Amino acid sequence: MSVTLTEKAEFRLRAFLAGSAPDANDATKGIRISVKDGGCSGYEYAMDVTSKPKADDLVIQQGKITIYVDAESAPLLEGIVIDFIDGVMESGFKFINPNATETCGCGKSFKTSDCSSAGVPCS
């Protein structure tokens, strides 16, 4: 499983995690990424802070960030690059997904060509 954070994304996530509420499980605190059915293109990215990963999550260490990938979403996220853009018109995390055949204008949702992935079904 390959997930890549750009330097900007890792920096932003480190700052965000450091500023999030302390937890007894800080040793396992990280970001959990997944895909949900929805959004304007069919699939929608989700990214949450967690200290309690699910038992079947795939675990990836990227620099100083622990990334938990939802096992069902993994086929749709294979090879994804997560960047952070900070501009006048738009700021936030940007997902560059080699599995996407279409993306919406905001870049937060996507579509695959045949919806046959083992991930969450298309609507």
trRosetta pair geometry for C-beta under 8 A, 3 or more apart (Angstrom, degrees):
i j d omega theta_ij theta_ji phi_ij phi_ji
1 58 5.0 54 24 155 167 156
1 60 6.4 -115 101 -66 109 122
1 69 6.1 -161 169 52 148 157
1 74 5.8 -67 -115 -155 125 115
1 77 7.8 27 -162 96 104 97
1 78 6.4 -106 -136 -110 64 77
2 78 6.3 60 45 -167 82 64
2 79 5.2 34 80 -87 114 46
2 80 7.8 161 106 31 73 53
3 33 7.1 153 -138 46 151 146
3 60 5.3 139 44 72 110 166
3 62 6.9 -89 99 -54 90 136
3 67 5.6 -126 90 119 143 158
3 69 6.3 -180 -35 -71 144 130
3 77 6.5 -2 -89 151 107 109
3 80 5.5 -2 -124 65 76 91
3 82 7.1 15 179 -6 94 108
4 62 7.0 152 -138 -128 36 134
4 80 7.3 -166 33 100 71 50
4 81 4.7 -20 73 -112 106 74
4 82 7.1 178 90 23 51 68
5 9 4.3 -135 -166 92 89 117
5 10 4.4 112 124 -61 129 86
5 13 6.9 -66 -147 11 148 141
5 62 4.7 113 16 139 113 146
5 63 6.9 -88 69 14 124 116
5 65 6.3 32 3 55 164 145
5 67 7.5 -179 -39 -58 117 136
5 81 7.8 156 -92 -162 17 59
5 82 5.2 -25 -108 67 66 100
6 9 4.7 93 50 8 76 103
6 10 7.0 -144 90 -5 38 87
6 81 6.7 59 -46 175 90 100
6 82 7.0 -136 5 93 79 51
6 83 4.4 33 6 -112 137 75
6 84 6.9 -145 66 15 111 72
7 10 5.9 -55 -147 37 29 110
7 11 6.3 32 154 -21 64 108
8 11 5.7 -56 -149 35 30 113
8 12 6.4 26 156 -15 65 108
8 83 6.3 40 65 -168 114 71
8 84 4.2 -138 128 56 103 99
8 85 7.8 73 120 -72 151 32
8 86 7.6 -142 -171 -6 133 106
9 12 5.8 -56 -147 39 31 109
9 13 6.1 27 156 -16 66 110
9 82 4.9 144 -163 117 163 87
9 83 5.4 -129 -45 -140 118 21
9 84 4.4 157 -85 -21 61 95
9 93 6.4 75 -125 -125 106 92
10 13 5.8 -58 -144 40 29 109
10 14 6.2 33 156 -23 65 105
10 62 6.4 -133 -99 126 114 104
10 63 4.9 50 -156 43 146 150
10 64 7.2 108 -180 43 110 79
10 65 5.6 -142 -137 -8 83 130
11 14 5.9 -54 -148 33 27 111
11 15 6.5 24 155 -14 62 107
11 84 7.6 -116 59 39 88 146
12 15 5.8 -57 -149 39 31 110
12 16 6.1 31 153 -20 66 110
12 84 4.6 126 1 -94 148 168
12 93 7.6 -164 94 -77 146 89
13 16 5.4 -53 -142 38 33 114
13 17 6.1 32 159 -18 67 106
13 31 5.9 -55 -152 -43 130 139
13 65 5.2 35 108 -108 134 141
14 17 6.0 -56 -145 38 27 108
14 18 6.3 27 156 -19 63 109
14 63 7.9 -70 -60 113 122 124
14 64 5.8 49 -103 83 119 119
14 65 6.4 -107 -68 -67 77 98
15 18 5.8 -56 -146 37 28 112
15 19 6.3 16 158 -9 63 113
16 19 6.0 -68 -149 44 27 104
16 20 6.4 37 153 -39 65 102
16 49 7.3 -143 135 -76 107 124
17 20 5.6 -43 -145 14 34 116
17 29 6.0 137 -162 136 113 118
17 30 7.4 -9 -112 -115 141 29
17 31 7.5 -97 -70 -50 116 88
17 49 6.5 163 -105 -127 75 117
17 65 7.4 168 -14 -117 150 87
20 29 7.5 178 75 -167 130 136
20 49 5.3 -171 -119 -174 167 168
22 26 6.5 -33 -158 -70 71 124
23 26 5.4 148 67 -63 78 69
23 29 6.2 135 50 -77 126 117
23 51 4.5 -146 118 -36 154 165
24 51 7.8 125 64 145 58 151
25 28 4.8 -35 165 42 103 105
25 29 6.6 137 110 -52 77 76
25 51 3.7 130 86 163 113 117
25 52 6.5 87 71 -63 167 71
26 29 5.0 -25 -148 -11 46 123
26 51 6.7 -42 -79 -121 29 127
28 51 5.3 101 83 -165 91 63
28 52 7.3 77 106 -76 133 31
28 53 6.6 -121 170 -1 118 99
28 66 7.1 -97 -165 88 46 162
29 49 6.9 0 -167 -177 93 94
29 50 7.3 176 -141 95 52 37
29 51 4.6 -24 -86 -93 71 87
29 66 7.3 127 94 46 40 119
30 49 7.7 177 98 -150 24 58
30 50 6.5 -23 66 65 66 78
30 51 7.9 125 16 -94 60 43
30 53 7.3 3 53 -60 114 115
30 65 6.4 113 -142 179 90 66
30 66 3.2 -89 -90 83 140 91
30 67 6.1 -142 166 -72 124 22
30 68 5.7 122 92 -16 123 93
31 47 5.8 -4 -176 -170 110 95
31 48 7.2 148 -157 76 61 34
31 49 6.4 -43 -101 -99 60 50
31 50 7.4 103 -139 22 15 83
31 65 6.4 0 10 -179 111 114
31 66 7.4 161 25 87 63 56
31 67 5.5 -21 70 -114 92 68
31 68 7.0 -170 94 27 41 76
32 46 8.0 -13 109 116 84 94
32 47 7.2 163 80 -151 48 45
32 48 5.1 -19 58 63 97 88
32 49 7.8 106 13 -159 84 4
32 50 4.5 28 -17 6 120 135
32 53 6.4 165 -89 -113 117 81
32 54 8.0 90 -137 2 140 91
32 57 6.8 -70 -129 -129 105 143
32 67 7.7 138 -99 -169 29 54
32 68 4.2 -28 -104 75 79 108
32 69 7.6 175 -156 -79 61 20
32 70 6.8 76 175 -48 98 83
33 45 7.0 -26 -161 -167 96 93
33 46 6.9 152 -155 84 48 59
33 47 5.1 -9 -101 -101 79 79
33 67 6.4 -8 4 -169 109 102
33 68 7.4 160 19 81 61 55
33 69 5.7 -18 65 -110 90 67
33 70 7.0 -118 99 2 47 88
33 73 7.4 -136 123 106 72 143
33 77 6.4 134 119 -133 118 154
33 80 7.9 -143 139 81 154 151
33 82 7.7 -131 -92 -65 152 144
34 45 7.8 141 81 -161 42 50
34 46 4.7 -17 64 62 87 109
34 69 7.4 142 -80 -164 60 50
34 70 3.5 47 -106 -3 103 140
34 72 7.7 35 -149 66 105 88
34 73 4.4 163 -152 -11 64 159
34 77 7.9 -92 -128 -43 25 142
35 43 5.0 -8 -175 -174 114 117
35 44 7.0 141 -161 68 62 40
35 45 6.4 -37 -104 -102 66 47
35 46 7.0 -180 -90 15 16 88
35 70 7.3 -144 20 63 64 130
35 73 4.0 152 21 -138 89 113
35 76 4.7 -29 -6 88 164 142
35 77 6.4 -162 -33 -49 113 100
35 119 5.5 10 71 -177 133 136
35 120 5.7 -154 107 21 92 116
36 39 7.8 121 81 -19 85 98
36 43 7.1 142 72 -161 37 64
36 44 4.9 -30 66 65 89 96
36 46 5.4 61 -14 -29 111 124
36 120 6.2 18 -144 30 27 175
37 42 7.4 -53 -149 171 65 56
37 43 6.7 -52 -109 -108 38 58
37 44 7.5 16 111 17 11 93
37 120 4.8 -135 -46 147 86 123
37 121 6.4 2 -88 74 131 59
37 122 7.0 156 -130 -134 100 20
37 123 5.5 121 178 -51 111 92
38 42 8.0 77 62 160 11 18
38 43 7.4 46 49 -146 47 22
38 44 4.4 -33 80 -3 88 130
38 109 7.2 -107 108 -115 61 132
38 123 7.2 72 -79 -32 40 134
39 42 6.8 -28 72 48 95 26
39 43 6.3 -7 39 98 127 25
39 44 3.4 156 -37 -78 115 96
39 45 8.0 51 -63 9 150 58
39 104 6.4 -140 163 -12 106 142
39 108 6.2 -156 -129 109 127 85
39 109 2.6 169 154 -99 145 144
39 110 7.6 14 100 9 149 40
40 104 4.3 93 71 -107 112 142
40 105 8.0 -13 76 21 148 81
40 106 7.8 100 25 25 127 107
40 109 5.5 146 41 61 63 143
41 102 5.6 -164 -152 108 124 99
41 103 6.2 -76 -54 -145 170 28
41 104 4.6 -140 -33 -45 111 92
41 109 4.2 162 33 121 97 100
41 110 5.2 -24 100 -131 141 9
41 111 4.5 -120 165 -33 97 91
42 109 6.9 148 44 167 48 109
42 110 7.1 -56 58 104 92 38
42 111 4.3 83 23 -101 132 84
42 112 7.6 -118 97 16 142 65
42 115 7.2 -107 178 -95 144 112
42 122 4.9 -20 -166 -137 118 95
42 123 6.3 -158 -138 27 67 85
43 76 6.4 -144 -162 -172 164 150
43 109 6.0 164 84 -161 48 78
43 110 5.4 -28 65 66 102 71
43 111 6.7 155 14 -89 90 38
43 112 7.3 38 -6 -13 136 90
43 119 7.4 28 -118 121 138 136
43 120 6.8 135 -120 70 98 109
43 122 7.3 -68 -50 -101 86 72
44 108 6.4 15 -149 140 81 87
44 109 4.5 -34 -95 -100 67 98
45 95 5.3 173 -66 -37 160 159
45 108 5.9 -120 38 -167 101 63
45 109 7.1 -148 0 -87 75 45
45 110 7.8 51 -39 5 94 102
47 82 7.9 110 -94 -134 147 146
47 93 6.7 -13 28 68 160 165
50 53 5.9 110 119 -73 131 59
50 68 6.3 -58 64 36 131 143
53 57 4.3 -101 177 42 112 151
53 59 7.0 54 167 -84 175 99
53 68 4.2 -157 -118 -121 120 151
54 57 4.7 118 59 -33 79 100
54 68 7.5 131 28 168 74 131
54 70 7.3 46 37 -118 135 69
54 71 7.7 -110 94 -1 122 101
56 71 4.2 -54 136 -13 106 148
57 68 4.2 1 170 -172 143 101
57 69 6.3 142 -167 61 79 41
57 70 6.4 -43 -112 -94 82 34
57 71 6.3 -128 -98 -36 28 85
58 68 7.2 143 70 -161 47 49
58 69 4.3 -21 59 59 101 103
58 71 6.2 124 -26 -90 88 70
58 74 5.8 78 -1 -96 139 131
59 66 6.6 -22 -161 -169 94 99
59 67 7.4 143 -158 79 45 54
59 68 6.0 -18 -100 -103 66 67
59 69 7.9 -157 -68 18 22 79
60 66 7.6 145 77 -162 47 51
60 67 4.4 -21 66 65 97 105
60 68 8.0 -177 25 -77 74 23
60 69 6.5 41 -2 -16 114 112
61 65 7.5 152 -159 82 51 47
61 66 5.9 -28 -103 -104 69 65
61 67 7.5 -178 -86 20 19 79
62 65 5.0 -22 70 68 88 98
62 67 5.7 31 4 -12 113 121
69 73 6.7 -131 176 80 81 100
69 74 5.4 87 137 -93 121 86
69 77 6.0 -159 -151 86 121 147
70 73 4.0 56 79 20 108 113
70 74 6.9 -149 90 -40 54 72
71 74 5.6 -24 -154 -14 34 120
72 118 7.0 -127 -155 130 61 84
72 119 5.8 109 148 -133 72 53
72 120 6.5 76 135 -52 117 71
73 76 5.4 -68 -170 49 65 108
73 77 5.5 45 138 -14 92 119
73 119 5.1 58 -122 -132 42 110
73 120 6.7 -2 -90 -12 80 97
74 77 5.8 -74 -137 48 30 101
74 78 6.4 58 162 -56 68 85
74 119 7.5 -169 45 -84 43 97
75 78 6.1 -21 -149 -14 31 115
75 99 7.6 126 145 -120 63 158
75 117 4.6 174 110 -165 125 106
75 118 4.9 105 0 44 149 90
75 119 5.2 -140 61 -37 97 95
76 97 7.6 -1 162 -165 72 136
76 99 5.6 -164 -154 101 49 155
76 112 6.8 -110 -123 -48 94 134
76 117 5.2 96 -66 146 87 165
76 119 4.0 -4 -21 -36 119 164
76 120 7.6 -44 -9 28 152 78
77 80 4.8 -51 -168 -9 70 132
77 97 7.2 -76 -125 -125 46 111
77 99 7.6 -77 -60 19 13 139
78 98 7.7 -68 99 61 73 105
78 99 6.5 89 55 -47 83 127
79 97 7.5 105 90 -154 85 52
79 98 4.5 -36 111 30 134 125
79 99 7.0 134 55 -30 111 90
80 95 6.0 -26 -164 -164 117 92
80 96 6.8 144 -162 75 62 54
80 97 4.9 -15 -109 -103 92 75
80 98 7.4 -141 -80 12 46 76
80 99 7.8 -47 -67 14 87 103
81 95 7.7 142 77 -161 51 44
81 96 4.2 -14 61 61 100 110
81 97 8.0 -153 30 -67 63 39
82 93 5.9 -12 -172 -169 99 110
82 94 7.4 150 -160 75 50 48
82 95 5.9 -18 -105 -103 72 65
82 96 7.7 -161 -74 22 26 76
83 93 7.1 145 79 -159 42 58
83 94 4.5 -22 67 62 96 100
83 95 8.0 -169 26 -72 74 20
83 96 6.5 44 -5 -13 111 111
84 92 7.2 -110 -145 146 71 20
84 93 5.6 -39 -97 -98 71 58
84 94 7.1 168 -96 12 18 83
85 90 6.2 19 104 109 124 95
85 91 6.3 -144 101 -128 70 42
85 92 6.8 -4 55 55 81 47
85 94 5.3 46 -10 -24 110 126
86 91 4.9 33 -124 -126 53 102
87 90 5.3 19 61 58 111 64
87 91 6.1 -171 37 -71 55 71
94 107 5.5 -19 -138 144 79 151
95 107 6.4 162 41 161 78 93
95 108 7.5 97 17 -117 118 37
95 110 7.6 -108 100 -29 125 129
97 100 4.2 81 88 -13 109 110
97 103 7.7 138 43 -81 107 118
97 110 5.8 -91 59 -37 143 175
99 110 7.8 101 92 127 81 142
99 112 5.7 -28 154 -105 91 110
99 117 7.4 51 -178 -80 137 142
100 103 5.4 40 159 -62 144 92
100 110 3.7 -69 -121 -168 122 137
100 111 6.7 85 -154 56 78 41
100 112 6.6 -91 -114 -83 38 61
101 110 7.9 124 38 175 49 95
101 111 5.9 -61 60 98 88 83
101 112 5.8 92 2 -153 101 30
101 113 4.4 102 -43 -63 154 76
102 110 6.5 157 86 -160 54 64
102 111 4.3 5 55 47 102 110
103 107 5.7 21 162 -117 131 52
103 109 7.0 150 -155 88 64 48
103 110 4.7 -28 -101 -102 73 85
103 111 7.7 -156 -73 17 34 72
104 107 6.8 -125 73 -38 71 20
104 108 6.7 -38 60 50 119 66
104 109 4.7 37 1 60 124 93
104 110 7.3 -120 -3 -72 76 43
106 109 7.5 47 67 15 99 82
111 115 7.8 -43 -167 -68 80 91
111 122 7.5 55 -139 -120 84 123
112 115 5.9 146 71 -73 99 44
112 116 7.9 -116 112 29 128 59
112 117 6.0 73 46 -20 170 120
112 122 7.7 -130 45 -67 90 120
115 121 6.9 57 174 -161 108 60
115 122 3.7 -57 -132 -10 136 132
